[in-house]
């Protein structure tokens, strides 16, 4: 079975039996693959009960990468045990990624400065202290890399002097993650098992790898280019929205043309968010910031910030390819930002396949092609995914790598003229 077919059957699966049937039809090339899937007809959750109560409450800052708490895991070993009815123990990590605001909240908490905290911030910190989470700082670091010149050579002293806030926040995060969770659960006391010097040493190792080596800076450049590509994509979305009163279906066709001709990448999930925007006036809260009354000088800044929110799930996926300590991991994002929380929820990921080369392939519960056809939105997928157009998009992407800043300005000026 090809990966595309497997993705299709897994997206349709609603029970462990259906997952097992799809998995059993795989060929040997997928022998070392594994998948995490959410299922409607499966009530066994691997999440702690206290976590589920917080995760699905109203005043909550945790956002699950996956669309449901009903999580099922599969690989060839699990499939064999399913068939033989053997008990199967599944090792799982819980990974939490922070944005800049939450990194600063934890820094304030560690330094006993919590006077301005709202209830949901206290609830989130309480849960982090009680449960055994893995902490992922990469989105925070990538988000803050926009203030750095990646062509410069950074040594540690220079970085610490120029970016003291980033450094101090990371030291506090390292201290916080060392908190004795057993002591906190039993007595409500916070005790860090790592010294400040040990925390600084860990932070300097992390900063050194990411900002002071060419390999680390190349990763950051790759992710910064992704953010600029999504900025270009969003400019196209707003161009199409403000250019006419055409139907959402016709606007979606224009968006496919824009991705093909200008962006050089087919952004499927982002395109479905755009389709919701075309269909429902005000349906995507974060897009309400851009309207015909928006000052031209503000438009670029606003779209750039929205693009960072759109980048968050893809940054998660970029670093999740490298996995956690255990075979399986369940990722979460922690943010107090309403727009970012909305984007993460709109992505609605049913599951992911991770293969032996550490490719990370997410899939939704709704097949885009089927959804659009049922909504009378006729997109010629065979045309857009012909070899000719794949080559065309690759050539466009290569051009964008060289000229993305200039292309953004040109398309932005076109948008401003339309508004």
C-alpha positions in Angstrom: 0.0 0.0 0.0 1.3 3.5 -0.9 1.5 6.1 1.8 -1.2 8.2 0.1 -3.6 5.2 0.3 -2.7 4.5 4.0 -3.4 8.2 4.8 -6.8 8.0 3.2 -7.8 4.8 5.1 -6.5 6.1 8.4 -8.4 9.4 7.9 -11.6 7.4 7.5 -11.0 5.0 10.4 -13.2 5.4 13.5 -12.2 2.3 15.5 -9.0 0.3 16.4 -10.3 -2.5 14.2 -10.3 -0.2 11.1 -6.9 1.1 12.0 -5.6 -2.4 12.3 -7.1 -3.5 9.0 -5.5 -0.5 7.2 -2.1 -1.1 8.9 -2.1 -4.8 8.1 -2.3 -4.0 4.4 1.0 -2.0 4.4 4.0 -3.2 2.4 7.5 -3.9 3.8 8.6 -0.3 3.1 6.5 0.9 6.0 7.7 -1.8 8.4 9.3 0.6 10.8 6.5 3.2 10.6 4.2 4.1 13.5 1.1 6.3 13.9 -0.9 8.3 16.4 -4.6 8.5 15.6 -7.7 10.0 17.2 -10.8 7.8 16.9 -14.5 8.5 17.4 -15.4 5.0 18.5 -12.7 4.6 21.0 -13.0 5.9 24.6 -9.7 4.8 26.1 -7.6 7.9 26.7 -3.9 7.9 27.5 -4.1 11.3 29.0 -4.3 11.9 32.8 -7.8 12.6 34.0 -6.7 15.9 35.5 -5.2 17.0 32.2 -8.4 16.1 30.3 -10.5 18.3 32.6 -8.2 21.3 32.0 -7.7 20.7 28.3 -11.4 20.8 27.5 -12.5 23.5 29.9 -13.4 27.0 28.9 -10.6 29.0 30.6 -7.7 26.9 29.4 -4.5 27.8 27.6 -3.5 24.3 26.5 -4.1 23.4 22.9 -3.8 19.8 21.8 -2.1 19.2 18.4 -4.5 16.3 17.9 -8.3 16.9 17.6 -9.4 14.6 20.4 -8.3 13.0 23.6 -9.4 9.5 22.3 -6.0 8.6 21.1 -4.9 5.2 19.6 -1.3 4.1 18.7 -0.2 1.6 16.1 2.9 0.0 14.7 3.7 -3.5 13.7 4.5 -4.7 17.2 1.2 -3.3 18.5 -0.7 -4.9 15.6 0.8 -8.3 16.4 -0.3 -8.0 20.0 -3.8 -6.9 18.9 -4.1 -10.0 16.8 -2.8 -12.3 19.6 -4.8 -10.4 22.2 -1.7 -9.9 24.3 -1.5 -6.9 26.7 0.4 -4.0 25.1 2.3 -1.4 27.2 2.8 1.8 25.2 5.6 4.2 26.2 4.4 7.8 25.8 5.9 11.3 26.3 3.8 14.4 26.7 5.5 17.3 25.0 4.6 21.0 25.6 5.7 23.8 23.3 5.6 27.4 24.6 5.2 30.8 23.0 7.0 34.0 24.1 4.2 35.0 26.5 4.2 31.7 28.4 8.0 31.7 28.6 7.8 35.1 30.3 5.0 33.9 32.6 7.1 31.0 33.8 10.1 33.3 34.3 7.9 35.5 36.5 6.6 32.5 38.4 10.2 31.2 39.1 11.1 34.7 40.3 8.0 35.1 42.5 6.4 37.8 40.4 2.8 36.7 39.8 0.7 39.7 40.7 -0.7 40.1 37.1 -1.5 36.4 36.5 -5.0 35.5 35.4 -6.7 32.3 36.6 -6.0 30.3 33.5 -2.2 31.0 33.8 -2.2 29.7 37.3 -4.2 26.6 36.2 -1.7 25.9 33.4 1.3 26.3 35.7 -0.3 24.1 38.3 -0.8 21.3 35.7 2.7 21.6 34.4 4.0 21.1 38.0 1.8 18.1 38.6 2.4 16.1 35.4 5.6 14.7 33.8 5.9 16.8 30.6 8.7 17.1 28.2 9.4 20.8 27.5 10.0 22.1 24.0 11.5 25.6 23.6 11.9 25.6 19.9 8.9 27.6 18.9 9.9 30.2 21.5 13.4 30.4 20.1 12.3 30.5 16.4 9.7 33.1 17.2 12.4 35.3 18.8 14.9 34.6 16.1 13.2 37.3 13.9 15.1 39.9 16.0 18.4 38.3 15.2 20.7 38.7 12.2 21.4 35.1 11.2 24.3 36.1 9.0 26.3 37.3 12.1 28.5 35.0 14.1 27.4 34.8 17.7 29.6 33.8 20.6 27.9 33.1 23.9 28.9 36.3 25.7 27.7 38.5 22.8 24.3 36.6 22.7 23.7 36.9 26.4 24.5 40.6 26.4 22.3 41.4 23.3 19.4 39.1 24.1 19.3 39.0 27.9 15.5 38.4 28.0 15.7 35.2 25.9 18.6 33.9 28.0 16.9 34.6 31.3 13.6 33.2 30.3 15.3 30.0 29.2 17.2 29.7 32.5 13.9 30.0 34.3 12.3 27.3 32.1 15.2 25.0 32.8 14.7 25.5 36.6 11.0 25.1 36.3 11.2 21.8 34.4 13.3 20.4 37.2 10.6 20.9 39.8 9.9 17.9 42.0 6.4 16.9 40.8 5.9 14.3 43.6 6.6 16.9 46.3 4.3 19.4 44.6 1.4 16.9 44.3 1.7 15.7 47.9 2.5 19.0 49.7 2.0 21.8 47.2 5.6 22.9 47.6 7.8 23.9 44.7 11.3 22.7 44.9 13.8 22.8 41.9 16.1 19.8 41.7 18.5 21.7 39.4 20.8 24.6 40.6 20.8 27.9 38.7 24.3 27.2 37.5 23.2 23.8 36.1 20.3 25.5 34.4 22.6 28.1 32.8 24.9 25.4 31.6 21.9 23.6 29.9 20.7 26.9 28.3 24.1 27.7 27.0 24.4 24.3 25.4 21.0 24.8 23.7 21.8 28.4 22.5 25.2 27.3 21.3 23.7 24.5 19.1 20.9 26.7 17.6 22.5 30.2 17.3 26.2 29.7 17.4 26.6 26.9 14.8 26.0 27.0 11.1 23.7 23.9 11.3 21.5 25.6 13.9 21.3 28.8 11.9 20.5 26.9 8.8 17.5 25.4 10.6 16.4 28.9 11.7 16.8 30.2 8.2 14.6 27.4 6.8 11.9 28.2 9.4 12.1 31.9 8.8 11.7 31.3 5.1 8.6 29.2 5.9 7.1 32.2 7.8 7.8 34.5 4.8 6.2 32.0 2.5 3.1 31.9 4.7 3.1 35.7 4.7 3.0 35.6 0.9 0.2 33.1 1.0 -1.8 35.3 3.4 -1.3 38.3 1.2 -2.8 36.3 -1.6 -5.8 35.3 0.6 -6.5 38.9 1.3 -6.0 40.0 -2.3 -8.6 37.5 -3.4 -11.0 38.4 -0.5 -11.0 42.1 -1.2 -10.8 42.0 -5.0 -14.4 41.0 -5.6 -17.7 39.6 -4.3 -17.2 36.4 -6.2 -18.5 33.1 -4.6 -16.3 31.3 -2.0 -15.9 28.5 -4.6 -14.5 30.8 -7.2 -12.2 32.5 -4.7 -10.9 29.1 -3.7 -10.0 28.4 -7.4 -8.1 31.7 -7.4 -6.3 30.7 -4.3 -5.1 27.5 -5.9 -3.9 29.5 -8.9 -2.0 31.9 -6.5 -0.3 28.9 -4.7 0.6 27.5 -8.0 1.9 30.7 -9.6 3.2 32.8 -6.7 3.8 30.7 -3.6 5.3 27.5 -5.2 3.8 25.3 -2.5 0.3 23.7 -1.9 -0.6 24.6 1.7 -3.6 22.3 2.2 -4.6 23.1 5.8 -4.0 26.8 5.4 -6.1 26.8 2.3 -9.0 25.2 4.2 -8.7 27.9 6.8 -8.9 30.5 4.0 -11.9 28.7 2.5 -13.7 29.1 5.9 -12.8 32.8 5.7 -14.2 33.1 2.2 -17.4 31.4 3.3 -18.1 33.0 6.6 -17.8 36.7 7.2 -15.8 37.0 10.4 -15.5 33.2 10.6 -11.8 33.4 11.2 -11.3 35.7 14.2 -7.6 36.4 13.5 -8.4 37.7 10.0 -10.7 40.4 11.3 -7.6 42.5 12.0 -7.3 43.1 8.2 -10.1 45.2 6.7 -10.6 48.1 4.2 -10.1 50.6 7.0 -6.7 49.2 8.0 -3.9 51.8 7.6 -1.6 50.8 4.7 1.5 51.1 6.9 0.0 48.6 9.4 -1.0 45.9 6.9 2.4 44.3 6.5 3.0 44.2 10.3 -0.4 42.6 10.9 0.0 40.0 8.2 3.5 39.2 9.3 2.3 38.5 12.9 -0.6 36.3 11.6 1.9 34.4 9.5 3.9 33.6 12.7 0.7 32.1 14.2 0.2 30.1 11.0 3.8 28.9 11.3 3.4 27.5 14.8 1.9 24.1 13.8 4.5 23.6 11.1 7.3 24.4 13.5 5.9 21.9 15.9 5.9 19.3 13.1 9.5 20.2 12.0 10.9 19.5 15.5 8.5 16.6 16.3 10.1 14.6 13.5 13.0 14.0 16.0 10.6 12.5 18.5 10.8 12.3 22.3 12.4 9.8 24.7 9.6 7.2 24.2 8.4 5.6 21.0 5.2 7.7 21.0 4.6 11.3 22.1 1.5 13.6 22.3 2.3 17.2 21.6 0.6 20.3 23.1 0.9 24.0 22.7 0.6 26.5 25.6 -0.4 30.0 24.7 -2.6 32.8 26.0 -2.9 34.3 22.5 -6.4 34.0 21.2 -5.4 34.2 17.5 -2.7 31.5 17.9 -5.1 29.2 19.8 -7.7 29.6 17.1 -5.2 28.7 14.3 -4.0 25.6 16.1 -7.6 24.5 16.7 -8.6 25.1 13.0 -5.8 22.8 11.8 -7.7 19.9 13.4 -5.2 17.0 12.9 -6.7 13.5 13.2 -3.4 11.8 13.3 0.2 11.5 12.1 2.4 8.9 10.6 6.1 8.8 11.6 8.3 6.6 9.4 11.8 5.2 9.7 13.4 8.3 8.1 11.7 10.5 10.7 9.2 12.0 8.2 6.3 13.4 10.0 3.0 13.2 8.0 -0.1 14.7 9.5 -3.6 14.0 8.1 -7.1 15.4 8.8 -10.3 13.6 9.4 -11.9 15.4 6.4 -10.5 14.7 3.0 -10.0 18.1 1.4 -10.9 17.0 -2.1 -14.1 15.3 -1.0 -15.1 18.2 1.2 -14.7 20.7 -1.6 -16.5 18.6 -4.1 -19.4 18.1 -1.7 -19.5 21.9 -1.3 -19.7 22.4 -5.1 -16.2 23.8 -5.1 -14.7 22.3 -8.3 -10.9 22.2 -8.1 -9.1 20.3 -10.8 -6.7 18.4 -8.6 -5.3 16.4 -11.5 -4.3 19.6 -13.2 -2.6 21.2 -10.1 -0.8 17.9 -9.3 0.3 17.1 -12.8 4.0 16.6 -13.3 4.1 19.9 -15.3 2.7 21.9 -12.4 4.8 20.1 -9.8 7.9 21.2 -11.8 6.4 24.7 -12.1 5.9 25.0 -8.3 9.4 23.8 -7.7 10.9 26.4 -10.0 8.7 29.1 -8.3 9.8 28.0 -4.9 13.5 28.2 -6.0 12.9 31.7 -7.2 11.1 32.6 -3.9 14.2 31.4 -1.9 16.2 34.0 -3.7 13.7 36.9 -3.8 11.1 36.4 -1.2 11.4 39.8 0.4 11.0 41.6 -2.9 8.1 39.4 -3.9 6.3 40.0 -0.6 6.6 43.8 -1.1 5.3 43.6 -4.7 2.3 41.5 -3.7 1.7 43.7 -0.6 1.5 46.8 -2.7 -1.0 45.0 -5.0 -3.1 44.2 -2.0 -3.0 47.8 -0.7 -4.2 49.1 -4.1 -7.2 46.7 -3.9 -8.3 47.9 -0.4 
